[in-house]
Amino acid sequence: MITLFTWATPNGKKISVMLEECGLTYEVKTINIGKDEQFAPDFLKILPNNKIPALVDSDGPDGQPISVFESGAILIYLAEKTGKLLPKAPRQRLEVLQWLMFQMGGVGPMLGQAHHFNYFAPERIAYAMNRYSKEANRLYGVLNKQLAERDYVAGEYSIADIALYPWTLSTDKQGVSLADYPHVQAWQARMAVKPGVQRGLAVPAI
């Protein structure tokens, strides 16, 4: 059995979508980060970095339980466990992993900061709002160019798309106008109709 420790954030949604797309049975344990539940001692045994999501698989690679943290690592783990959504051919595999790292190292941190300073920060700090919104728009431009001649980020539907998609659903809070990125819009439409994506985005039910 797989246990997913999660909350309603883009990083959390990535994993529930992946679990649904892989057809895996799992249970959900909500970690309310608004109430600092990620700092509970029992949770820290699973996730030393006290951030969701985390996953515990009772049937790990050697038949023994394993815990995995960091959403990118979890996506790779689930892809390798099931043989889905991550190519085995080295060239295609590298293409997917590059775009996964693009999300992990760029899109997540920068869009997260744009969201924070444009929406959550108690003070309106113009410098921070402009800095992160500008970088958010640059990243959307990179993604838009990549999607200009392909349906999915790395060619075939993969964990790269699953990683990126939830982060593109709050453009109004990132200082981004999605109308400026028509290829991202078209990709979003393709993602939105996938039943596994729809089910995954509804987890956790809070």
Secondary structure as GFF3:
##gff-version 3
##sequence-region A 1 206
A	DSSP	beta_strand	2	6	.	.	.	ID=ss1
A	DSSP	alpha_helix	10	22	.	.	.	ID=ss2
A	DSSP	beta_strand	26	30	.	.	.	ID=ss3
A	DSSP	three_ten_helix	33	35	.	.	.	ID=ss4
A	DSSP	three_ten_helix	37	39	.	.	.	ID=ss5
A	DSSP	alpha_helix	41	46	.	.	.	ID=ss6
A	DSSP	beta_strand	54	57	.	.	.	ID=ss7
A	DSSP	beta_strand	66	69	.	.	.	ID=ss8
A	DSSP	alpha_helix	71	82	.	.	.	ID=ss9
A	DSSP	alpha_helix	90	102	.	.	.	ID=ss10
A	DSSP	pi_helix	103	107	.	.	.	ID=ss11
A	DSSP	alpha_helix	108	115	.	.	.	ID=ss12
A	DSSP	pi_helix	116	120	.	.	.	ID=ss13
A	DSSP	alpha_helix	126	146	.	.	.	ID=ss14
A	DSSP	alpha_helix	159	164	.	.	.	ID=ss15
A	DSSP	three_ten_helix	165	168	.	.	.	ID=ss16
A	DSSP	three_ten_helix	171	173	.	.	.	ID=ss17
A	DSSP	three_ten_helix	178	180	.	.	.	ID=ss18
A	DSSP	alpha_helix	182	192	.	.	.	ID=ss19
A	DSSP	alpha_helix	195	201	.	.	.	ID=ss20
###
